[in-house]
Amino acid sequence: MASRYGTLRDIPLEEEVVPGTMLCAGCGGALLVRIFEKMLGPGAITINAAGCMSLLSVFPYTPFKSSWFYIAMASAPAAAQGVRDALDILIDRKRIEREDDLKVLVLTGDGAASGIGLQATSGAIHRGLDFYYLAYDNEGYSNTGFQASESSPFASSTKTTPPTDLAEGSILQKKDLFEIWRAHKPPYVATISPAYIGDMMHKIEKAGRMSGPKLFIAHSPCPPGWGIDSDKVIRIARLAVETGIWPLKEAINGEVTHTIIHKKRRPVEEYLGTQERFAHLFRPARNERIIRQMQQNTDDYWNAVLK
Ligand code: SF4
């Protein structure tokens, strides 16, 4: 089916999250939330697990035009189940009209999505809960000072994985949340990027035609956590896709399609070199072994995709 959303000109004009929040300037996650909420429109309720985005609404102020529900990190999908059930009961009892039904959105960071809240998400997907899930993946626990999460990339420096004589930053690989979610066979899973808004809007539109879990993992550059300037966020997000580090893809009922493919990928070090969290790979001396290993990991992924 043809999409109404291809370019920046197609972004809905109506704001659902109005300006004036306490988030950092240039926050990639905030941009994604703004566009995502525009796509869902006024009839949405956001279930927000504790994290950076819970700073959006601080009583008595909120930038959300629609309802917003704050919940602990582990429990957002469980709260979404309760909200969905309550809406269904109200519709059954004709207390609200079916056309006034709300879309239920779970909003979490990668710490909740990949670690603390994974069990509740697994249960919700297993039960076929009709909801959207947006994980803004800034690859660390940003709002508490950027400790490592289960989504932090290999060799990245965080508060809890500083480079030392024994290790070049994190010694663990980033969890593959896309594959973990896909293994549950939900109707829709996708990765998105703030540098590819057309691709993102098209995916939200497509998911909106489906009932059941609709899950999104969003690359979310974080200026203070990654050590980047606020005005470089979109450029770095674009580099992540152009180097192949952040594949843009979707899985419909488990079947995977890559939605953006750069046949000629840029070297991974162009992406790494833009961020302070990888600076130890380049200064005071270049760490050829780690840089080559990260390039190899990316090449292995794409060789398998393009085979
Ligand atoms: S710490 Fe990072 S993720 Fe959190 S609000 Fe700031 S830029 Fe956004």
Residues whose N, C-alpha, C, O or C-beta is under 5 A from the ligand:
A	BS01	SF4	L23 C24 C27 G29 C52 N138 S142 N143 P221 C222 P223 P224
